[in-house]
Amino acid sequence: MNRDEATYILRAYRVDGQDANDPQFRKALELVRLDPELARWFAEEQAVDIRVAHKLRAFPVPSDLKSQLLAVRKIVTLPAWWQRRGWQVAAAAGVALLVTISVLFIRLATPADFACGQSSFAQYRDTMADFAGNKLWRLDLNSPDVKEVRRWLTQKDAPGDLQLPAGLDGRPSVGCRVLNWGGKKVALVCFELANHEKAHLLVIDRDALSDAPAESPQFAQTGKIATLSWSRDGKTYVLACKGGTQSELLGLL
Amino acid sequence: MDELDYEEIVGLHADDLYRFAFSLTSKADEAGELTQETYCRLLTKGGQLRDRAKVKSWLFTTLYRVFLGWKRHESRHPHLEIESVAHELPVFMPATVDAMDGETIMARLLEIEERYRTPLTLFYLQDLAYRDIAELLELPVGTVMSRLSRGKDLLRQRISIQFADTPEKIIPIKLERLKKTESL
């Protein structure tokens, strides 16, 4: 660092010594110690700067400035804590977390309850299809033994005496679960198909549905879930399969 | 922010903020309004400030941002090219400045173009280091140093004009003189 550089840098040096530890100034100040002429210039520069700073800080400020600013405190309406950004973000995150946990809890709860009121069969079918297509739930019983599945369902007052369609009969099950449709138990039995997709057979007492389908299977599509529905021997069946076609489903009957 | 904090912050920084505001607006009522707006923002948004050490810097920065907002809104501050000044290191007898009061210094400061006046005011108020000033003005550190140096020259030039009838009070030392001394 030469004298010109030092003078240039030291012009930004505050007179109260606050900048003494700044590495940039330290080098320049070191040069000041070694260069008497530079030291003389710096002393004069500082002497002027001290006075200018002093004068500037003596520039009169309105006598009522501070009292006005303190009065502002009384006038300004502070946002309530729940309106402040930090709280809003935290609250939103909390609510989102709570909703997520609640949804997961509901999905995983046993049995799954669906309030139906005066609902139609179509509503029942679509609700069951939607449930079957959702992965956020678990089976109550995991078992490849259909007999065990039947026994377990019966113990839970669900229709365990269901008649499996020919395409599923003899096929090992994955497991089962009990759902609740307006107070009536629904048996859900899960099978794995050859293409590794799952087929869900949902069975409810026919009396629980005012407009239950006839024995002849009806095809319907609910989102990505294809369904076949029919009634037999006092029970109503819905066979739901993700991505299935009508012919594929009919092939399971 | 509780009542005591706010009072303390008003007590510590209000005067310098007002002076800084005056150096920007050159009008007492606007300077007061600018200072008040800054403190209003402290009340409404200061809760985001976690580090008490940054309050001062936050206040000066906020005041400057509010001023820029006003300026953009009014669009009546045409950019003026600075007149060229001789590159010299004018040195005043300290008594020259002693003879002036704060209002005179402020008046001379206000004659300087804003881009030099703003960092120079912040520098003389001693609240912020050149690095903080650079951050506040969103300028490179080198530019701030350059503007401080040029701003000082301009301020002293303005003062020297006021004392033109008594030039013996001002002793300019040109760079050439320093260099000659160096070569001796």
HADDOCK unambig.tbl for C-alpha pairs under 7 A between the chains (distance, minus, plus):
assign (segid A and resid 8 and name CA) (segid B and resid 149 and name CA) 6.77 0.50 0.50
assign (segid A and resid 9 and name CA) (segid B and resid 145 and name CA) 6.95 0.50 0.50
assign (segid A and resid 11 and name CA) (segid B and resid 149 and name CA) 5.89 0.50 0.50
assign (segid A and resid 12 and name CA) (segid B and resid 130 and name CA) 6.52 0.50 0.50
assign (segid A and resid 12 and name CA) (segid B and resid 145 and name CA) 6.03 0.50 0.50
assign (segid A and resid 12 and name CA) (segid B and resid 148 and name CA) 6.38 0.50 0.50
assign (segid A and resid 14 and name CA) (segid B and resid 123 and name CA) 6.97 0.50 0.50
assign (segid A and resid 14 and name CA) (segid B and resid 126 and name CA) 6.40 0.50 0.50
assign (segid A and resid 44 and name CA) (segid B and resid 91 and name CA) 6.73 0.50 0.50
assign (segid A and resid 45 and name CA) (segid B and resid 91 and name CA) 6.80 0.50 0.50
assign (segid A and resid 47 and name CA) (segid B and resid 94 and name CA) 6.04 0.50 0.50
assign (segid A and resid 48 and name CA) (segid B and resid 92 and name CA) 6.55 0.50 0.50
assign (segid A and resid 48 and name CA) (segid B and resid 94 and name CA) 5.25 0.50 0.50
assign (segid A and resid 51 and name CA) (segid B and resid 94 and name CA) 6.97 0.50 0.50
assign (segid A and resid 51 and name CA) (segid B and resid 97 and name CA) 6.25 0.50 0.50
assign (segid A and resid 51 and name CA) (segid B and resid 98 and name CA) 6.70 0.50 0.50
assign (segid A and resid 52 and name CA) (segid B and resid 97 and name CA) 6.63 0.50 0.50
assign (segid A and resid 53 and name CA) (segid B and resid 124 and name CA) 4.60 0.50 0.50
assign (segid A and resid 53 and name CA) (segid B and resid 125 and name CA) 6.13 0.50 0.50
assign (segid A and resid 55 and name CA) (segid B and resid 101 and name CA) 5.99 0.50 0.50
assign (segid A and resid 55 and name CA) (segid B and resid 102 and name CA) 4.40 0.50 0.50
assign (segid A and resid 55 and name CA) (segid B and resid 105 and name CA) 6.73 0.50 0.50
assign (segid A and resid 56 and name CA) (segid B and resid 102 and name CA) 5.07 0.50 0.50
assign (segid A and resid 56 and name CA) (segid B and resid 105 and name CA) 6.38 0.50 0.50
assign (segid A and resid 56 and name CA) (segid B and resid 106 and name CA) 6.46 0.50 0.50
assign (segid A and resid 57 and name CA) (segid B and resid 125 and name CA) 6.41 0.50 0.50
assign (segid A and resid 58 and name CA) (segid B and resid 102 and name CA) 5.20 0.50 0.50
assign (segid A and resid 59 and name CA) (segid B and resid 19 and name CA) 6.97 0.50 0.50
assign (segid A and resid 59 and name CA) (segid B and resid 102 and name CA) 4.28 0.50 0.50
assign (segid A and resid 59 and name CA) (segid B and resid 103 and name CA) 5.52 0.50 0.50
assign (segid A and resid 61 and name CA) (segid B and resid 15 and name CA) 6.22 0.50 0.50
assign (segid A and resid 61 and name CA) (segid B and resid 18 and name CA) 6.95 0.50 0.50
assign (segid A and resid 66 and name CA) (segid B and resid 10 and name CA) 6.53 0.50 0.50
assign (segid A and resid 66 and name CA) (segid B and resid 14 and name CA) 6.85 0.50 0.50
assign (segid A and resid 69 and name CA) (segid B and resid 36 and name CA) 6.10 0.50 0.50
assign (segid A and resid 69 and name CA) (segid B and resid 39 and name CA) 6.97 0.50 0.50
assign (segid A and resid 70 and name CA) (segid B and resid 7 and name CA) 6.77 0.50 0.50
assign (segid A and resid 72 and name CA) (segid B and resid 40 and name CA) 6.85 0.50 0.50
assign (segid A and resid 76 and name CA) (segid B and resid 40 and name CA) 6.86 0.50 0.50
assign (segid A and resid 78 and name CA) (segid B and resid 44 and name CA) 5.77 0.50 0.50
